[in-house]
Amino acid sequence: QELKALINEKIGSYAMPEFITKKSDTKMVHLAIRPLCLAGFIWSLIARDYFDSIIYSPCPGFEFCGREVPSRTPTGKKPKFCSAACQKRIARHRRENRDPWRDKEERQRYEEQLRTAVLAARMAREEFKYGQPDETSLTPREAFSRALWGAGR
């Protein structure tokens, strides 16, 4: 109760009520707090935080910006980041720190290992289904194609 009384007192000293219409074609009127100075603006933010139960949490890029994000902005939006610049900074950081292939040779080695694993798995499956396949007459490319696409191609 003391905090409510203090907020009311300060808002009364540094701000005034204002009736506003959000759309020009309607007669719906909203009551807003119009700060008279910087202190009024700060007290209106304190009042909004207290009465609207605004919660502040660290920005997803807190290690870069060190800021907190409110659960709702004064306009009612639910922000995910403290600013558009911070959102772009985080996206750039994630993009740059992905684990890409270091070079073409590494990627080729990985693809070759993958082909070998697929070939071995398909050959094992074929061997399990039909008995021992005779692969001695096939080149590695033919064996890979056979494993990849099946014996019918």
N, C-alpha and C positions, 0 to 999 in steps of 0.2 A: 504494500500500500504506500509506503514511503517513496518508493521509486516512481510509482504512478503520479503521486502528488508533485514530486520534483520535476518529472517530465512535463506535466501540465503547466507548472509554473514557468519553466524555461521556454516552452513553446509559446505561452502567452506573452512572454517578454520579447522574444526574438523572431516571432513569426505571426502571421495572421491567416485566418481562414479565407479561402477563395472558392467561389462556385464556378465550375467550368463545365462546358459541354464538349464531349469528345467528338461528336459529329455535328456538322452545321445543320443538317436536315432533321435532327431530332430535338425534342425539348427535354430530354433526359439530362439532369444536372448532377454533377458529382462534387463532393466537397473535397478540397485539397488544402494542404498546408503550404502557404507561400512564405518562404524565409525572407526576412528583411536584411539579413547580413550573413556572413560566414557562420557565425555562432548559431543562427537560426537553422541554417542548412544542416549543420552537424547535429543539432538537437532533433531535427526532423528525422534524420537517419537513425539516431538512437531510438526515437519513438517507434519508427517502423520496425527496427530489429526487435524491440521488446514486445510490441503489441501484435505483430504478425509472425512472431516466433521464427525469425530468420536465423538460419544456422550457417556458419562459415566453415568450409572444409578446404584443405590444401588443394591448390590447382594441380592437375595432372603433371604439369611441368614445374612443380615446386622447386626442384633442384636447379632449374635455370632462372626462374623469376622470383621465387620466394614469396609469392602472393597467395592470398586465400580467395575463394570463390563463394559468394552468397548463394543460398538455396534458391533465391528469387531476386531479380533485379528490381529497381524501382518501377519499371514498366511492366513487371509481372512475368518476364521470361525466366526460364530455368537454364542458366549458363553452365557449360561444361568446362570452359577455360576462362582465365582472367581477362584475356583479350584475343582478338583475331591474330595479332602478331605472335602471341604465345602459342596459339593453336598451330600456326604455320611452322613455328620453330620446332615444336614437338614432332610434327609430321616429317619435317626435313631430317631431324635427328633419327627418327625411326627408320626412314628410308636409307640414310647413309650408314646406319649401323646394322642393317640386315646382314646376314652371312652369305654374301654372294660367292660365286665360284671365283677363286683367286686368279685362275688363268685357264686357257683352253685345254691345256694338257691335263689338268686336274679334272676338268669336266669330262674329257674323253675317257680318262681312267675310270671315273665313276660310271659312265654309261657302259663301258666294256664290262665292268664288274656286274652291273645290273643285267646286261644281256646274258652273261654267263650264268647268273643266278636263275634267270627266267628259263634259259635253256636247260639247266640242270633240273629245275622243278618240273618242266614239261616232259623231259625225258623220263624222269622218275615216275611221273604219272602214267605216261605211255607204257613204260616197262611194267608198271603195276597192273595196267588194264590188259595188255596183250602179250605179256611175257617179255623175253629179252629181245629188244629191237637190234637190228644189225645196222650200226652207224659207221662201220669201218670204211665204206665206200663214199661217204659224203664228205665234202669239204666243210671247214668250219662255218662258212657263210650258208651253205645249204643246210647244215645241221641247225644253225640258228633260225633260218627261215622256217624249217620244218617244225622246230620247237615253238616258234612264235605263231605260225599260221596253221599248224596241224599237218598231218601226213598227206592230206588230199590235195594240197596245192603245190 
